[in-house]
Amino acid sequence: MKKVILALALTSAATFASDTTVNATMQLMKQGMEQVQKGFLYNSKSDIVQGIATVENSNAIFKHVDVTKFIKHNNKVAVTKNITSNLEKDLEAFRKAVAANKFADATALYGKATNDCVSCHIIIRGW
């Protein structure tokens, strides 16, 4: 009986840790996107670059989190992995545009990154 209770406790703790990781990651991604937006509004290249880095680092976490715990259908898992990959590429292009001071291009790439985020939310949250 003690072994069963211990096993349930460990499983619950592992699930909570995963939920916490995803929730914390989403918060970081939101903060990064907000910092990018603030950078555009206040002409702060450093805010844009820091915001992009925050989103990139947060997005990288999803390579290590088992998303099957949050997504019920296997085909949706593949789609979200593609979106994560697309976001990674879009953020790289975004960072390069900012480094080259091509801010008109950068705003379009910010829109692509936002679209990547919304696409994933549509799948996971069922919008």
C-alpha positions in Angstrom: 0.0 0.0 0.0 2.8 2.4 0.9 4.5 1.6 -2.5 1.2 2.5 -4.3 0.9 5.8 -2.5 4.5 6.6 -3.1 4.1 5.8 -6.8 1.0 8.1 -7.0 2.8 10.9 -5.2 5.8 10.7 -7.6 3.6 10.6 -10.6 1.7 13.6 -9.4 4.9 15.5 -8.7 6.2 14.7 -12.1 3.0 15.9 -13.8 3.0 19.1 -11.7 6.6 19.8 -12.7 5.7 19.4 -16.4 2.6 21.7 -16.0 4.8 24.2 -14.2 7.4 24.1 -16.9 4.9 24.7 -19.6 3.1 27.5 -17.7 6.4 29.1 -16.8 7.6 28.8 -20.4 4.4 30.4 -21.8 4.9 33.3 -19.3 8.5 33.8 -20.5 7.3 33.7 -24.2 4.7 36.3 -23.4 7.2 38.5 -21.6 9.6 38.2 -24.5 7.0 39.2 -27.1 5.9 42.1 -24.9 9.5 43.3 -24.6 9.9 43.2 -28.4 6.7 45.2 -28.8 8.0 47.7 -26.2 11.2 47.9 -28.1 9.4 48.8 -31.3 7.2 51.4 -29.6 10.1 53.1 -27.8 12.7 52.7 -30.5 14.9 50.4 -28.3 16.9 47.9 -30.4 18.2 46.4 -27.2 14.7 45.6 -25.9 13.8 44.0 -29.3 17.0 41.9 -29.2 16.5 40.9 -25.6 12.8 40.0 -26.2 13.7 37.9 -29.2 16.3 36.0 -27.1 13.8 35.4 -24.3 11.3 33.9 -26.9 14.1 31.8 -28.5 15.2 30.4 -25.2 11.6 29.7 -24.1 10.8 28.0 -27.4 13.9 25.8 -27.1 12.4 24.3 -23.9 9.7 22.6 -26.0 12.4 20.4 -27.5 12.7 18.9 -24.0 9.1 18.8 -22.8 6.9 15.9 -23.7 4.0 17.7 -25.3 1.9 14.5 -25.6 0.9 15.2 -22.0 -0.9 18.3 -23.1 -2.0 17.4 -26.5 -4.5 14.5 -26.9 -4.1 13.7 -30.6 -0.9 12.5 -32.2 -1.4 14.5 -35.4 -1.6 17.7 -33.3 1.8 16.8 -31.7 3.4 16.7 -35.1 1.8 20.0 -36.1 3.0 21.7 -32.9 6.5 20.5 -33.4 6.4 22.0 -36.9 5.2 25.3 -35.4 8.0 25.3 -32.9 10.5 24.7 -35.7 8.9 27.5 -37.8 9.0 29.8 -34.8 12.7 29.1 -34.3 13.4 30.0 -38.0 11.2 33.1 -37.9 13.0 34.3 -34.8 16.4 33.8 -36.4 15.3 35.8 -39.4 13.8 38.4 -37.1 17.0 38.8 -35.1 19.0 39.2 -38.4 16.7 41.9 -39.6 17.0 43.8 -36.4 20.8 43.4 -36.5 20.8 44.8 -40.0 18.6 47.7 -38.9 15.8 46.6 -41.3 13.0 47.4 -38.9 10.2 47.4 -41.5 11.2 43.8 -42.3 11.6 43.1 -38.6 8.0 44.2 -37.9 6.8 41.7 -40.6 8.8 39.0 -38.9 7.4 39.9 -35.6 4.0 39.3 -37.2 5.1 35.9 -38.4 6.3 35.0 -34.9 3.0 36.1 -33.5 1.2 34.0 -36.1 3.3 31.0 -35.0 2.3 31.5 -31.4 -1.4 31.9 -32.3 -1.3 28.8 -34.6 0.0 26.7 -31.7 -2.6 28.2 -29.3 -5.4 27.3 -31.8 -4.3 23.7 -31.6 -3.5 23.4 -28.0 -6.3 25.5 -26.6 -8.9 24.7 -29.2 -9.6 28.3 -30.2 
